[in-house]
Amino acid sequence: MAFVDHAADGIAILLWSAGPERPDLLHTPFFFAAAAAAMEMPVEIYFTAGSVRLLQPGVAEGLQAAHHQKDVATAMREAVSHGVRLLACTDALRAHGMDMQGLIPECSGHGGAVQYMARAADLRWRTLVF
């Protein structure tokens, strides 16, 4: 990789406090994810707690921070276009009365506490929490 001498095997991002009620916090995780993916690193974003609602059709489209020109859905799609995987926590889905069948097509599948902690415990991966 041309950007760093000793690249990580991947980046795992946990969306915990950045949810639909705080659109001002939502662009940064997707911008960082897209940047890492553009550097040819595998990137996984784990949607947990209230952030899982961003995976419902129409929710992210209606969210935009005052200082950003793009809505959150566009930021999410751009990250996915660079290869970022969006993963939904099963427990968070259940807590919000949701299931995998009702999620946006960009969602890659399930990914919860066990998967994220496996990434956090792997010294070859880096983790971020938003």
Backbone bond lengths (Angstrom), bond angles and torsions (degrees), N, CA, C in turn:
res aa  C-N    CA-C-N  psi(-1)  N-CA   C-N-CA  omega(-1)  CA-C   N-CA-C  phi
1 M - - - 1.437 - - 1.529 107.83 -
2 A 1.281 117.38 133.32 1.457 122.62 -174.58 1.529 113.75 -76.46
3 F 1.297 118.98 -19.39 1.461 121.25 -173.65 1.524 114.21 -83.11
4 V 1.326 117.56 -33.17 1.461 121.48 -177.21 1.523 109.57 -139.08
5 D 1.321 116.05 154.06 1.460 120.37 -179.52 1.528 112.75 -74.15
6 H 1.331 116.53 -39.80 1.465 121.50 -176.70 1.522 108.95 -128.42
7 A 1.302 115.95 83.01 1.457 120.98 -175.57 1.525 111.67 -72.20
8 A 1.317 115.35 147.48 1.462 121.30 172.76 1.525 108.90 -69.97
9 D 1.315 116.08 159.41 1.462 120.34 176.70 1.524 111.93 -73.61
10 G 1.332 117.12 -19.30 1.452 120.53 179.99 1.517 111.15 177.18
11 I 1.330 114.36 170.64 1.462 122.91 178.64 1.520 107.72 -124.41
12 A 1.334 116.25 127.11 1.463 122.10 175.12 1.521 107.64 -111.23
13 I 1.330 116.42 123.97 1.458 122.35 -178.53 1.520 108.61 -113.29
14 L 1.324 115.59 128.53 1.464 121.97 177.77 1.518 108.81 -104.36
15 L 1.337 116.49 120.08 1.465 120.82 172.56 1.520 107.58 -93.71
16 W 1.298 115.32 109.10 1.456 120.80 -176.39 1.530 110.68 -118.49
17 S 1.323 117.67 -60.02 1.463 119.38 -178.87 1.525 112.48 -94.69
18 A 1.310 117.58 -10.24 1.461 121.72 178.09 1.520 108.75 -89.33
19 G 1.319 116.18 97.78 1.459 121.11 -179.01 1.512 111.47 -129.23
20 P 1.318 117.02 -176.85 1.464 121.21 -176.22 1.529 114.47 -57.53
21 E 1.321 117.23 -27.01 1.470 119.57 -179.80 1.526 112.70 -74.90
22 R 1.332 117.90 -9.43 1.472 122.85 179.53 1.537 110.44 -128.92
23 P 1.323 118.24 67.04 1.467 119.72 -177.70 1.529 113.32 -59.83
24 D 1.327 117.33 -22.57 1.466 120.44 178.67 1.528 112.41 -66.28
25 L 1.340 117.74 -18.16 1.465 121.83 -179.88 1.528 113.71 -98.19
26 L 1.319 116.90 -2.85 1.463 119.04 -167.29 1.520 116.22 -91.20
27 H 1.287 120.33 -20.91 1.459 119.44 -178.20 1.526 112.47 -74.17
28 T 1.322 116.65 -37.75 1.467 120.69 -174.11 1.529 113.40 -59.27
29 P 1.339 119.95 -47.77 1.476 117.10 -179.25 1.522 113.19 -60.30
30 F 1.324 117.46 -37.11 1.465 119.85 -179.14 1.526 111.02 -75.00
31 F 1.331 117.65 -33.26 1.462 121.58 175.38 1.528 109.94 -64.89
32 F 1.339 117.57 -46.53 1.464 121.25 178.14 1.530 110.83 -62.56
33 A 1.322 116.21 -41.69 1.470 120.16 179.71 1.518 110.94 -62.36
34 A 1.327 116.84 -45.08 1.467 120.56 179.60 1.523 110.35 -63.72
35 A 1.329 117.17 -39.79 1.465 120.61 179.26 1.524 111.06 -62.47
36 A 1.326 117.55 -45.82 1.463 120.74 179.34 1.520 110.94 -64.37
37 A 1.328 117.03 -41.61 1.463 120.55 179.28 1.527 110.63 -65.71
38 A 1.324 116.87 -36.26 1.463 120.13 177.10 1.528 111.19 -65.56
39 M 1.333 116.13 -23.45 1.469 121.43 175.67 1.528 110.66 -85.78
40 E 1.327 116.26 11.68 1.459 124.47 176.82 1.515 113.59 68.31
41 M 1.333 116.54 30.03 1.466 121.23 173.54 1.523 109.11 -99.84
42 P 1.325 117.99 140.13 1.459 119.67 171.09 1.531 109.32 -63.72
43 V 1.318 116.51 137.04 1.467 121.51 179.97 1.522 108.55 -133.58
44 E 1.333 114.54 132.82 1.466 122.04 175.63 1.516 108.06 -123.89
45 I 1.333 116.67 132.65 1.461 121.24 173.89 1.517 107.62 -111.85
46 Y 1.327 115.13 122.70 1.465 122.47 -179.82 1.525 109.09 -99.60
47 F 1.320 116.15 116.70 1.455 122.48 179.25 1.523 108.03 -92.71
48 T 1.328 116.71 116.51 1.454 121.82 -179.03 1.528 108.88 -130.86
49 A 1.313 116.47 173.20 1.465 122.25 -179.75 1.536 108.87 48.15
50 G 1.330 117.35 -138.99 1.464 120.94 -177.15 1.507 115.17 -69.94
51 S 1.333 117.71 -18.02 1.470 119.47 -179.35 1.521 112.11 -63.74
52 V 1.319 117.33 -22.00 1.468 120.36 -179.13 1.534 111.08 -60.90
53 R 1.318 117.21 -23.68 1.476 120.27 178.84 1.525 111.77 -65.77
54 L 1.339 117.74 -20.65 1.466 120.58 176.61 1.519 111.94 -64.25
55 L 1.316 116.32 -18.53 1.464 121.05 -179.34 1.524 112.43 -86.65
56 Q 1.318 117.45 -2.07 1.466 120.85 175.00 1.519 108.73 -80.89
57 P 1.323 117.69 138.10 1.464 120.00 178.11 1.534 111.49 -55.38
58 G 1.323 115.88 134.04 1.457 121.90 175.45 1.516 116.10 88.57
59 V 1.339 118.55 -16.95 1.466 119.96 -176.79 1.526 111.04 -72.15
60 A 1.308 118.29 -53.33 1.472 121.58 -177.22 1.524 111.90 -67.45
61 E 1.330 117.30 -28.16 1.465 120.88 179.54 1.526 111.57 -63.36
62 G 1.298 117.54 -28.13 1.453 120.89 -177.87 1.520 113.94 -91.45
63 L 1.317 118.10 7.23 1.465 121.46 -175.09 1.522 110.96 -114.68
64 Q 1.333 114.63 131.85 1.454 119.47 178.71 1.522 108.48 -155.67
65 A 1.309 115.73 132.54 1.460 120.84 174.71 1.522 108.80 -77.69
66 A 1.308 116.34 150.36 1.457 121.42 -176.33 1.525 112.72 -58.34
67 H 1.301 118.22 -33.62 1.468 121.75 -175.35 1.526 114.53 -94.75
68 H 1.341 117.57 8.16 1.466 121.12 179.34 1.521 109.84 -116.00
69 Q 1.312 115.13 141.91 1.463 120.32 178.99 1.529 112.09 -81.40
70 K 1.342 116.35 -25.45 1.463 121.35 -175.70 1.521 110.30 -98.82
71 D 1.330 115.21 150.26 1.458 117.28 171.80 1.523 109.06 -80.70
72 V 1.318 116.55 168.67 1.467 121.85 -175.55 1.528 110.86 -63.88
73 A 1.320 117.55 -35.85 1.471 120.26 179.53 1.526 110.82 -60.46
74 T 1.313 117.20 -39.68 1.468 120.90 178.34 1.524 110.20 -65.09
75 A 1.330 116.98 -42.81 1.469 120.57 177.66 1.530 110.48 -61.51
76 M 1.323 117.33 -40.50 1.465 121.26 178.43 1.532 110.51 -64.27
77 R 1.331 116.70 -47.24 1.475 120.50 -179.22 1.529 111.51 -63.05
78 E 1.330 116.92 -37.71 1.466 119.81 178.08 1.532 110.37 -63.65
79 A 1.323 116.82 -41.81 1.462 120.00 177.73 1.532 110.23 -61.51
80 V 1.317 116.29 -45.96 1.470 120.52 179.31 1.528 110.50 -62.13
81 S 1.321 117.43 -37.42 1.471 120.03 -179.90 1.530 112.01 -63.76
82 H 1.325 117.16 -21.56 1.472 121.69 176.43 1.531 111.73 -89.90
83 G 1.328 117.42 -3.38 1.458 120.76 177.24 1.515 115.51 109.92
84 V 1.321 118.12 3.79 1.466 121.58 179.29 1.528 109.55 -67.73
85 R 1.334 115.52 137.58 1.470 121.75 176.92 1.528 109.49 -99.91
86 L 1.321 117.28 129.14 1.457 123.69 177.05 1.522 108.27 -99.51
87 L 1.342 117.11 124.70 1.464 121.93 -174.79 1.526 110.52 -124.77
88 A 1.313 116.67 132.76 1.459 122.82 -177.00 1.522 111.55 -101.22
89 C 1.332 116.18 130.40 1.463 121.91 176.21 1.532 109.41 -72.66
90 T 1.322 116.19 124.73 1.457 121.70 -179.04 1.526 111.65 -59.66
91 D 1.328 116.95 -43.94 1.469 120.06 -179.85 1.525 111.31 -64.27
92 A 1.332 117.34 -40.17 1.463 120.69 178.36 1.526 110.66 -66.16
93 L 1.327 116.60 -40.19 1.466 119.68 176.21 1.525 110.33 -58.35
94 R 1.310 115.49 -49.46 1.463 120.80 -178.86 1.531 110.81 -61.46
95 A 1.320 117.62 -42.58 1.468 122.00 -179.20 1.528 112.04 -62.50
96 H 1.335 116.69 -26.85 1.464 120.40 -179.71 1.527 112.42 -104.03
97 G 1.329 116.44 14.18 1.465 120.62 177.37 1.519 113.44 66.02
98 M 1.325 116.22 32.46 1.460 121.46 -177.36 1.528 110.49 -115.83
99 D 1.329 115.37 165.04 1.459 120.27 172.01 1.527 109.01 -144.60
100 M 1.310 116.46 170.27 1.471 122.00 -174.84 1.533 112.65 -61.93
101 Q 1.308 117.43 -30.78 1.460 120.02 -176.61 1.529 112.37 -66.62
102 G 1.337 117.76 -23.56 1.453 120.24 -177.50 1.516 114.41 -98.58
103 L 1.322 118.05 17.89 1.462 120.72 -175.87 1.531 112.43 -99.35
104 I 1.314 115.53 163.69 1.464 120.79 178.74 1.531 109.82 -62.93
105 P 1.321 117.13 151.39 1.479 119.49 -177.82 1.523 113.48 -64.46
106 E 1.324 118.61 -20.52 1.459 121.08 179.91 1.525 113.01 -70.84
107 C 1.323 117.74 -15.58 1.462 121.13 179.09 1.528 108.84 -70.09
108 S 1.341 115.72 125.47 1.466 121.44 -175.43 1.523 114.01 -81.57
109 G 1.341 117.04 -21.10 1.456 119.51 -178.34 1.516 111.69 150.50
110 H 1.328 114.53 -157.77 1.460 122.10 -179.27 1.526 110.98 -84.47
111 G 1.308 114.84 148.79 1.450 120.98 172.74 1.513 108.17 -170.60
112 G 1.300 117.39 112.49 1.457 120.68 -176.36 1.507 112.54 -124.79
113 A 1.327 114.58 -150.79 1.464 122.15 -173.33 1.529 112.52 -57.47
114 V 1.308 117.71 -44.13 1.473 119.88 -177.13 1.531 110.49 -65.11
115 Q 1.321 116.86 -46.00 1.458 119.63 -179.42 1.525 111.33 -65.10
116 Y 1.334 116.60 -43.49 1.463 119.27 -179.82 1.533 111.01 -65.21
117 M 1.321 116.72 -42.53 1.467 119.60 179.49 1.523 111.55 -66.38
118 A 1.323 117.47 -31.45 1.469 119.62 174.80 1.524 109.97 -63.88
119 R 1.323 117.48 -39.70 1.462 120.72 176.02 1.528 110.52 -66.44
120 A 1.337 117.09 -42.61 1.468 121.10 -178.98 1.533 111.24 -64.19
121 A 1.324 117.02 -33.75 1.460 121.26 -178.82 1.531 112.47 -80.66
122 D 1.310 116.88 -16.64 1.458 122.15 -179.50 1.527 108.82 -82.38
123 L 1.313 117.82 113.91 1.461 122.09 -176.68 1.533 113.13 -63.80
124 R 1.324 116.60 -14.34 1.467 119.35 179.96 1.526 112.28 -86.09
125 W 1.351 117.34 -9.44 1.463 121.99 -179.76 1.522 109.77 -108.18
126 R 1.309 116.51 154.49 1.463 123.83 173.26 1.518 108.59 -113.94
127 T 1.319 116.38 149.58 1.461 120.28 -179.11 1.533 110.29 -127.91
128 L 1.315 114.31 148.42 1.460 123.89 174.97 1.515 108.08 -132.51
129 V 1.323 116.72 146.56 1.467 121.28 177.58 1.518 108.77 -126.02
130 F 1.310 116.50 128.29 1.459 122.97 176.33 1.514 108.99 -120.78
